[in-house]
Amino acid sequence: MDEYSRHLLQEHLDADTVHLEAHLPGTVDVERLRAAFTRTLAGHPTLQVRQSDSRWWHRRYHWEPAPIGPTAVAATADLGHTRHRALTEPPPLAAGPPLRLETAPAPGGGTALLLTAAHTLADAGTCLRLLCDLADHYSGTPVGERPVGSAGERSVGATGQRSVGTSGQRSVGPADASATARASSARGGRPMRIAPAASPSPGTGVHLSVLPLPRTGASKPRPTVNDLLLTAVQLTLAEWNHRHDHPTGPIHLSMPIDDRPYGPLAPGAPMGNHNHLATIRAGTPAPDAGAATLLGRISAQTRAAKAAPVTGGGLIAGLVSTPWLPVGAKAPLTRTLRRVAAPWTSTALVSNLGQVTHPLDFGPAGQPDALWFSAPVRMPRGLSVSALTLDGRLHLAVRHCHQLLGQPAAAELARRCAETLDALAQEGRRR
């Protein structure tokens, strides 16, 4: 369990969910899905828990086994409302396993399957593992016996960008954005905040899109898709703030690194929260350098971050885990320290689950032709960019607090990020 996340719930309940969304071409039988979900959770008893009564003097929050509630799996009539619920209404920690599985009609036909988890219980890797096991149980395939093929072996849909509610704006290339990034990457100082383009509505939103998988040339060392994504987000945010005449500063990106040795889909991989955050600080390229220099700096940092040993996590993590302080004191102290540290919070969070190689076959309902996840967001960061690769296409989710970005602004930012990502890949292929 993520005790730090639990301490923050009193102030930030609305945004602390992991949202996973799969679009299936066929229709899902809800009763069959409920039975499959029950069997799936039976194989992961560490997730089938709820928070028991915890008193202020307890040293930790306490958890106990819990049966699956009757509303844990439900069918809804409207995808927009269901997605909004996944982003803003966490399953109650004390009512049963803080997981919720809902179906809704998908655009153009088929079924949208939404899995919502309280981040205190599970990270995105755990949610993906649950979805894979759920597909096996639903289709009747013995869990762990299905052969794992590459995503490229499955049917690949359109290679062009598919976007949910994007708006057209001017194309932004990496050279233009790199110049802005050089101007906005100051030497040290507080991380830059994103120029707000806020919405009057409360809560959080998400913009989902499907992009061609960026491919680079044969340069050594060859940048990964994750490196390209981090660089594209860096350039996009710098260009965004430049357009909005926002004060400049260094852009820091938080990057989750999975602590499981072979990832969440490996046999016997632990469930729950197994990520630590690394901060990517790209620095300031030379005045005559372009996007390639920035990409090289980010690639070097990501390699170093993944190779570095995991440390204790700093002052706040130490307070959360201290054995002598009760939760009645830990919770307000953790929230106070987080407010004090807010000016040094990273500019945005960028999370990439990589390539999904599991077939995700739901039998009569088919295999998903689209799959997204989005990570929780809190202010002052207020923005997370989440990605995974399915069927040779990059599925991108831009999740945002409405007090930072409204839905049209998030769609515009996502579109510019996609264009910058494509331009980076094209420039890499020319080298």
N, C-alpha and C positions, 0 to 999 in steps of 0.2 A: 504494500500500500504506500501511496505517496503522502507522507505525513505533512510535508510542506504544502502540497495542494489542499489538503484537508483544512489546514489552519487558515487558508485564505478564503474559504467558501462563504463566510459570513458577509464579506464585502463584494465578492465577485462570483456569485452563484450562477449568473446567467451565461457566462462564456466558457465554463470549465467542462466542456464535453469534447470527446473525440467522435467525429462524425465520419461514417463510412457509407458510401452510396454506390450501389451496383445497379445497372440497367440491364434487365434480361429481356430477350425477344419474346418469350412466352409468358403464360399466365401461371402464377404460383398458387397452389392450394394452401390456404392458411392453416387448416388443421394439420396437414402433413408437415408444413413448415414448423408449427408449434411442437410437434412430436420430435422432429429432427433437432430443433433447438434444445429441447430437454435432454436428448441423448448427447448432444455436443457438450453441454455444460457438465453433464455427468462425467465426462472424460477430463474435465478441468476443475477439480473441486476447489482449488484456490480462488476461483472466480465466483463460485456459487456461495457467496457470503453476503452478509449485511452488517452494518454497524450496530453493535449492541449499545445498551445504555452506558454512556461514558460520563463520569462525574468530573468536575473541574479539578479534583485533586489526583486523578489518575495520571500516571506517567506517560501513557500512550492511549490512543483511541483503541477500543476493543472491537473485535469482529467475531462473528459466529456463523455457522452454517445456516443457510436459508433456502427454503423451497422457492421454486419459480412461481411468481404471481400469475394470476389469470390474465392480466393485461400486459405481460411481458412481450407477447407477440400479438399484433393487431393489424387489421386492414383498414386503410383510410381512403378517402375519396379524392383528396387534393394533394398533389406532390408539393406545391409551394408551402402549404400550411405544415405538412409533415416535415419538410426540410427546416422550416423556421423553428419548429419544436425541437428538432435535433440539435440546433445551434443554441437555443436559449433556455431549454427546460431539461436540466439533467435528471436522470432517473434518481429518485430519492435513495440516499445511502442506507436509511434505516428500514425501508419498506420491503426489501428483498434484494436479490443481486442487482446492483445498479447498472443494468443493461436493458436496452429496449430495442426490439426488432419490429419494424413496421413496413408494410407494403403499400404502394400507391400506384395508380396508373402512370406509366412513363409517357413522355412526349412521343407521339408517333406510333403508339402501341406498345404492348409488352408491359412489364412490371418493373417498377423501381423498388429496390430493397434497401432500406436504411437501417443501419445498426448504430445505435447511440450508446456510448459508455461514459460514465463519470470518470474523469481523468485520474481521480484518486485511486480507482481500481485498475485501470488499464491504459496502455499506450497504444499508438497506432499499429505497431507490429503485432500486439496481442489481438487487436480487433481483426486484423487481416487473417491471422491464424484461425480465429473463430469462424470467419466467413468461409475459409477453405474447408475446415472440418464440417461446417454446416452443409456445404454443397455436397460433400461425400455422403453424409447421413441422409440428406434429402433424396439423392439419386440412388441410394442403396449400395454405393461402393464402400467396401471396408476401408475405414480410415487408416491411412499409412500404406495401403497396398496399391493405390493408384499410381501408375508410372508418371513421373514428373517430366514433361517435355518443355522445350523452350517456347516462349510466347510466339516466336516466329512460325512455329509449326501449326498454329491455329489460323483460322481465316482472318485475314487483315482487311479492315474496312477502308473507307476513304482516307487518303493521306493528307488531305487538306485540313485546315483548322476548322473544328466545329466548336461553336461557342454558344453559351446560353445567355442571350441578351446583351451582346457586345454592340458598341457603337463605333462608327468609322471615324478615324482621325488620321493625321499625317504620319507617314512611316518614319521611324526613328532608327538610324543605323548606329553601329557601335562606335564609329569614329566621332560622330556628333556627341553621343552620350559620354564617350571617354573624355572628351575635352571638358564637359561639365563635371564629370567625376573628379578630374584633376583639380578643378577650381574649388570643388566642395570638400575635398579630402584634406582637411587641415591636419597639422602635425599635433596629434594628441587632442586632449580636450574631451568634452562630453560628446557622446554619440548624437548625431543629428536626428531630429524628429522629422516625421513626414509632414509635408504641408497639408493641412486639413482641407477637405472638401466635404463637409459633414452633411448628414441627413438629420432632419428633425426627429426621426423615430429613434427609440432606444434600442438596446440590444445589439446583436451582431448579424451580419449577412455573409453570404459566400457567392463568389462568381466561379462557375465551372466551365472549363474549356478543354478541348482535345486538340493536340498539336502534332505535327510530324516529329518524329524522334530526331533530335539534332545529331548530326554525324560530322566529325572533323576529319582532317587529313591524317597523315602518318607521322606527324611531328613527335619528337621524343623529348620528355615524357608526354605521352598522349593524354590530353585532358579528358576527364570523365564527364558524363552527362551532368553529374552533380556539380562539377566545377563550372561547366557552362551555365547551369542554372543560377548558381551563386553570383557569377559575374554579370549575367543578364539582370538579375534583381538589383545588384549594386549600381549598374549603369542606369537602369530605369528609374530608381529612386533619386539618383543625383539629377537626372534630366527632369524628373517631375518637379523637384523643388526649385530647380532653375526656372522652369516655366512659370511657377507660382510665386517667384520673387521671395522665396523663403530663406531665412538665414542659413548660411552654409556651415558645414562641420563634417567631421569624419563619420563615415557610414560603417556601423558595426552590425554584422549579421550573426544571429545565434543559429547554430547548426547542431541538431540532436545526433548523437552517435550511439548506436545500439551496442549495449554491453554484452549481449548474448554472443558466445563465440562464433556460432554459425548462423545467426539470424533467427527470427521468430518461427520460421517454417521448418527448421531442422527437427528431427525426431527427438523428443524429450526436452525441447527448449523450454525454459521457464516462462510462465505467464505473469502478467502484471505490468509493472513499470521498470524498464531496464534500459533507460537512456540517460546519458549525461550530456550537458550542453557545452559545446565549444564555441568560442567567439572568433569570427573571421574578421580581421582588420586588414583591409587590402593595402593600406598605406597610400603614398602619393607617387605615382609613376613619374618618370622624368618628363620634362616639358615636351620633348619631341616623341614621346612614346605613345602608342595607341592602345587599343583594347587588348591586343595580344600580350602586352606587358602586364596589364591588370589581370588577365586570365592566368598568366604564369605565376604571379604573386599569390593569387587565390589558390591555385593548384598546389603550390608548395605548402601553403598553410593548412589545407585540408589533409594532405598526406601526413604532415607533422602532427596534426590534431588526432588523427586516427591511430597513429603509432604511439602517442604519448600515454603513459600510465594514468589510470583514473585516480584522482586525488579526492580529498574529503569533501570539497564543495564550498569551502569558505565559512564565514562567520554565521550566516543564517542557517546553513545546513548543520553546523555544529550545535546551534541552539535547539534546532528541531530534534536532534538525536540525543541531546544530553540526558542522562538517566535521572538527574535529581530535580529537574524542573517539571511541574505538573502542566497538563494541557491548558488549564485555565490561565496560566501565565504565558505559556509558549505561543498560543494563538494570537493574542493582542500584540505581544512583543514581535512576533514574526511579521505581522501586518505593518507595524510601525517601522520596523527596519526596512521593509520593502518600500514603504513610502519615502523614507529617507534616501534609499538607494535608487529611486525612480529616475533621477536625471542621468544616471549611468547605465540605465537599461538599454539594451541593444536597439537598433533602429527597427529591425524586423526579424522574424524567425523564418528560416527556410529549411524545410524538411523533405527528404526524398527517400522513399522506401525502395527505390530501385525497380528492377524488372520482376514482375509477378509471373512465376513459371508454373504455378499450379493451374491445372485446367479449369477449376471452378465450374464444374459441370453440374447444373441443377436438373439433370434428367429431362423431363418433358418441357421444363421452362427454358432450357438451353443454357449456353454459356454467356456471360455478360459481354456486351459489346462496348460497355463503358464502365469505368470504375474509378471513383475518387475517394480521397479522405481529406479531412481538414483538421488541423491542430487547434487547440484552444487559443484564444486571444484575450489579452488584458491590456488595459491602458497602463502606462503611457505608450507602450509599443503599439498595440492596437492592430497589428497586421501579421498574418502568417501566410506563407506561400508553401503549399504542400504539393508533392508530385509523386507519381509512380508511372511505370511503363507497363502497358498491356497491349499485346498484339502489335508491337512495334510502333506504338503511338504513346506520346507523353500526355498523361491526364493531369491537368493543373487545376488546383483549387486556391483561390485567393480569398481568404477569410478575413473579415475586417470588423472593427467596432464602428457602429454608425456614427458615434460622436467624432470619429476621425474621418471616415470616408462613407459617403452615401453609395447606393448601388450603382448609379451611372458612373461615379468616379472610380469605383473598384473595377468596373468593366473596362473603362478606359485604361487604367493602370495595367490590368491583365493583358489587354491587347498590345500595349506598348512593350510589355515584357516579352510577349510571344514574338513580336517583330525583332526585338533586339536579340533574342535567343537564336532566331533563324539567321540573322545577319552575322552573328558570331560564328555559327557553324559554317556559313558560306565562306567567310573570311579564312577560317581554319582550313577548309578544303583547297583554297587557292594557294596556301603556303606549301 
